[in-house]
Amino acid sequence: MINIGVDLHKTQFTTCVYSENGKKFSRYPTTPDGYADFLKDVIIWQKEGHQVRAGVESTGNTRYFKQQLEKWGIEVIAINTSKFKVITESANKTDQHDASTIVEFLEKDMLPEVKLCSQESEQLRRLLKVRTTLIRTIVVVKNQIHALLSSLGMEDMKGSLQSKRGRLRVQSSLVEAGIELVVQPLFHTIEQLSLNVKHIEEELEKLTESDHTVKLLLTIPGCGNISAWTIRAYTDDIKRFLTAKKYASYTGMTPWVRNSNESIHHGKITKHGSKELRTAIVQVVLGMRRYHKVTDSWRLMRRHEYLKDHKGSGKAIIATGRKVATIIWHMLTMEKEFNIEMMHNKKLQQKAEKMRKSA
């Protein structure tokens, strides 16, 4: 077995391999020619009957790097950087030192591996991130218009820019104020960005049209398309989470625990994992609150109201979100739609749990 430690960057990567004379370091550009030069050495090792394995930190271009190497039968282990602090906290921070550290841990099979999501999930994530960027830009432009209205002493309603009709009315009043040159680019930007957001949402809908996971998530009262797409994209394969607790921990909505001697301390939520996934689950909770005519009688929401009164709204939402994450795990694992009856009956919940364990 030939193990290779790789320190990957945007324009180049440094490798470290154990040889008879000690450690051998090489540097290659991240270009087709660079990959070809690297693979020349790999082919020699493979012809000699060696299996080749590489360890690389998870970065923006790790997926592409992994795909290039796997074409030649090289096993690539993507390192979970949040659990591999040996490199990030090292006093000697050089490319060669990092590659050397990686190969040392790889030799001992001690690298914390992270699973890269599927190509479909990666595509959904990219589209959702672009949509988020566009939405934030729209908010910035709207805030500029609100500030402009305020400076002119004009009426500024909270939702005056939400609809196209409202924007046209505000634009007309600003044009009458003699600042047409200032406002037209702002309103044109909003319209163009809104159109782009619509196109992205259409593409997301097309990509998930036959997705079973999204269909299941949409059966949850209060879960809209954006939340369902986000949960689908950042959960990827629910089968890699053996228990509901592991999935809840993956969302970062579980509290820190410090257990030393006879002292046990619980802190704030870990916030490990994807911020987008946590936000989507919180949006589902808020959606459930808006469906209060349906959800008021649920044990889950009654508990939410109790926590809201005694712990505050923020903690109540997070605690309920953790429960919602557990519900999502059971739904996707058992491939069952949301069951409103289970929200009322504790015995049904316990029965479903026993059925899942025996399956």
Helices and strands as residue ranges (DSSP letters): E 2-8, E 12-19, E 22-29, H 32-47, E 52-57, H 62-70, E 75-79, G 81-83, H 85-88, H 95-107, H 119-151, H 164-176, H 180-207, H 212-217, H 225-235, G 238-240, H 244-251, E 255-260, E 263-269, H 275-290, H 292-295, H 299-311, H 313-334, G 340-343, H 346-358
